[in-house]
Amino acid sequence: MALTMATLLGSGYASAQRDDPDYPPVVPPLGTVVASPEAFLTKLFGKPIGWIIKATGDLNGDGRDDWAGVVQWDASSVNQAQLFILLQRADGTFVLTEQSRASDTYRAGVEDLTIEDWGVLTFHYSVSCSATCHAGVRLHYKFYKGAWTLVGSDEESFETDSQAETRYSTNFLTGRTVADVMASNGKVATSTVGHTDKAPALLHDVSVFGN
């Protein structure tokens, strides 16, 4: 499986989503203030929501616990998922700050969502790239140069037939890529350092799965 690279898909995502029958009919604008992120999303998507996987922590360095969540809902064709970021204000309310594009969850399974040091939001999912290939992917989002950005990715792919395991890592800020082929003892057998010309993608231009 090739390394999951984010690509810039252009603007106009909000209007496109409003024309999509699988998307909720009312999409509040960024800047909307809510008392509870989960109550807000439940009202937006209706009940029942397939799931909300969430993380809380300081995303913008102001010392307050912000909220990030991935929501799945049942669409007419295939389940859809989307990432939302809401920052906590001084009065305890939350403001809708950013959202990814909606994306179907075909062959993908959400594993975890965490807020790590320096305000890095990491989304972990698994995917079947073929009948014999499986991968785990971690995408790293951060507020960078005034925009919520996909700044890095890590992937572990495993071929069940050959038992081959390869680990990929990309830093979109520096362009550095690393591909490690793992030995059966769990240690790195070979390591290749390269470079990508992919620019860091803005979160609102990519789906929750980084494409």
Summary of the structure (lengths in Angstrom):
residues: 211
radius of gyration: 17.9
end to end distance: 14.4
largest distance: 55.9
contacts: 620
relative contact order: 0.18
helix: 10%
strand: 49%
